[in-house]
Amino acid sequence: MAKRQINIQKKFAVAAAKVAAERHCTDIVVLDLKGISQAADYFVIVTGTSDRQMRTVADEISEAGRELGYQRFGRAGYEKGRWILLDFIDVVVHIFDSEYREYYDLELLWGDAKKVKV
């Protein structure tokens, strides 16, 4: 994969994390999964404070993706607002409530991944 494409992926992952930070999400982590996952190159993992806030963050990240040329491939959990997953193929965004974040503990599951500075 071309270096330019990787930089765009990382740029989008960081942009998604910044959108979440601007909307007061907490525990924001960007994991670089290149070489250890075939599912995606980056995971963005954040914790929201309410289902309304989580949906707003999901909508704004989707818009940021469009602005950077990333079309969302899929979305799950939007209606319930406990764990919203946004799939942009190379970048997957997980917006959790605190209970689901603790239960699924994706950082432990992907403990070998490098954390990207946001």
Secondary structure per residue as TSV (DSSP state, phi and psi in degrees):
chain	resnum	aa	ss	phi	psi
A	1	M	-	360.0	140.5
A	2	A	-	-68.4	146.0
A	3	K	H	-58.6	-37.6
A	4	R	H	-60.5	-42.8
A	5	Q	H	-63.6	-41.5
A	6	I	H	-63.2	-41.0
A	7	N	H	-63.1	-37.1
A	8	I	H	-67.0	-41.5
A	9	Q	H	-60.4	-48.3
A	10	K	H	-63.5	-41.9
A	11	K	H	-59.5	-43.6
A	12	F	H	-66.7	-42.5
A	13	A	H	-59.3	-44.2
A	14	V	H	-66.8	-40.3
A	15	A	H	-61.7	-41.2
A	16	A	H	-62.5	-42.2
A	17	A	H	-63.2	-39.2
A	18	K	H	-68.0	-37.4
A	19	V	H	-59.2	-45.4
A	20	A	H	-62.3	-40.8
A	21	A	H	-65.1	-41.8
A	22	E	H	-63.7	-25.9
A	23	R	T	-99.8	18.7
A	24	H	T	68.6	28.1
A	25	C	-	-72.1	161.5
A	26	T	E	-123.6	173.1
A	27	D	E	48.2	51.4
A	28	I	E	-82.9	124.9
A	29	V	E	-135.0	136.4
A	30	V	E	-116.4	121.4
A	31	L	E	-106.0	132.1
A	32	D	E	-91.3	108.9
A	33	L	-	-101.2	6.5
A	34	K	T	-57.9	129.6
A	35	G	T	87.6	-12.5
A	36	I	T	-121.3	-7.6
A	37	S	-	-140.2	137.8
A	38	Q	S	-91.5	-8.4
A	39	A	S	-75.8	-39.9
A	40	A	-	-163.0	164.3
A	41	D	S	-92.7	-29.3
A	42	Y	E	-138.1	140.0
A	43	F	E	-112.6	134.6
A	44	V	E	-111.0	125.0
A	45	I	E	-125.4	125.2
A	46	V	E	-139.2	160.5
A	47	T	E	-114.8	128.6
A	48	G	-	-98.9	169.3
A	49	T	S	-104.7	-17.8
A	50	S	S	-157.1	160.9
A	51	D	H	-63.6	-37.1
A	52	R	H	-63.4	-47.4
A	53	Q	H	-61.2	-42.1
A	54	M	H	-63.3	-40.4
A	55	R	H	-66.8	-39.2
A	56	T	H	-61.8	-44.7
A	57	V	H	-62.2	-43.7
A	58	A	H	-59.6	-44.2
A	59	D	H	-63.3	-43.6
A	60	E	H	-70.0	-35.0
A	61	I	H	-67.6	-39.4
A	62	S	H	-61.0	-40.8
A	63	E	H	-65.9	-42.7
A	64	A	H	-61.0	-37.5
A	65	G	H	-62.5	-46.0
A	66	R	H	-58.9	-41.6
A	67	E	H	-63.0	-29.6
A	68	L	T	-96.4	7.0
A	69	G	T	86.8	14.5
A	70	Y	-	-102.7	120.4
A	71	Q	-	-95.6	136.1
A	72	R	-	-71.4	127.6
A	73	F	-	-83.5	-36.6
A	74	G	E	-157.7	162.5
A	75	R	E	-146.4	137.6
A	76	A	E	-139.4	149.6
A	77	G	S	80.8	4.4
A	78	Y	T	-61.8	-42.0
A	79	E	T	-67.7	-40.2
A	80	K	T	-81.9	-31.7
A	81	G	-	67.0	34.1
A	82	R	S	-105.9	-38.2
A	83	W	E	-149.1	104.4
A	84	I	E	-98.8	126.0
A	85	L	E	-112.2	126.7
A	86	L	E	-114.5	119.3
A	87	D	E	-106.3	111.5
A	88	F	-	-109.2	25.3
A	89	I	S	68.6	-73.7
A	90	D	S	-77.3	-26.3
A	91	V	E	-125.2	126.7
A	92	V	E	-118.7	127.0
A	93	V	E	-106.2	129.6
A	94	H	E	-115.5	118.3
A	95	I	E	-113.7	108.7
A	96	F	E	-106.2	153.9
A	97	D	-	-82.7	167.7
A	98	S	H	-63.7	-36.5
A	99	E	H	-65.1	-48.1
A	100	Y	H	-67.8	-36.4
A	101	R	H	-60.1	-46.2
A	102	E	H	-66.7	-41.6
A	103	Y	H	-65.0	-46.7
A	104	Y	H	-84.1	-26.0
A	105	D	-	39.4	61.4
A	106	L	H	-62.1	-29.7
A	107	E	H	-63.1	-37.6
A	108	L	H	-69.6	-43.9
A	109	L	H	-58.6	-40.2
A	110	W	T	-107.2	42.3
A	111	G	T	-60.3	-21.6
A	112	D	T	-80.7	-10.5
A	113	A	S	-74.8	146.7
A	114	K	E	-79.1	143.2
A	115	K	E	-90.0	135.3
A	116	V	-	-93.2	132.6
A	117	K	-	-70.6	129.9
A	118	V	-	-104.0	360.0
